[in-house]
């Protein structure tokens, strides 16, 4: 009797609410839960799967304390508290909801004092994604069965253009290769001819310079010989004049 009375007092003393939330498979859904921070600092909160017991949470999904989210209490990475915790927003967001997530959830705010905790329950329903691919698949299968012979005929006839197109591509590539080889050969011939012309021109210039130098030396040597002959003849004349003068002086 005392236990029933205690439970009745607990249920009456603790505030709470029930709310229904609908979600769609593959999307995110948020279960709203907030508490007033005008009279309290940041409080401990726990999220429970199913009905919240008379104390704490027995099927815990995620828990917070004065410092923030306790990572060791997180049941899955899909359970997130994305609201500002320092403003009393402890709403639970479930990422990528599936049909197995449907059911009852509870948010318990641990307020100091006897029988002061706030308990909020949520009944989550998850709608499945419409199956639109089934009709498309059946229509595709029908079209394939009705047009089997036509598709086969088209595939058979399309094979020839493909092969002819590949042969054309091969012929074009071979012709391009031949053209490139001819161009390279022509460039090599031009470079070789240019080198030969340059060497021949340089050799002719050097030969011309050497020939000029040889002609100049020959002219110089001939000039020296002529000058030496003239001086010798002049010396002979002087000697003869001297001998004649001496003979004239000794023979009166």
Protein Blocks (a to p, Z undefined) as FASTA:
>chain_A
ZZmmmmmmmmmmpgcddddddddehiacdddddddfklbccddddddedjddfehjfbdf
bdcdfkbccfklpmbfkbccfbcfknopacdcdehiafklgccdddddddedehkaccdd
ddddddddddfklmmmmmmmmmmmmmmmmmmmmmmmmmmmmmmmmmmmmmmmmmmmmmmm
mmmmmmmmmmmmmmmmmmmmmmmmmmmmmmmmmmmmmmmmmmmmmmmmmmmmmmmmmmmm
mmmmmmmmmmZZ
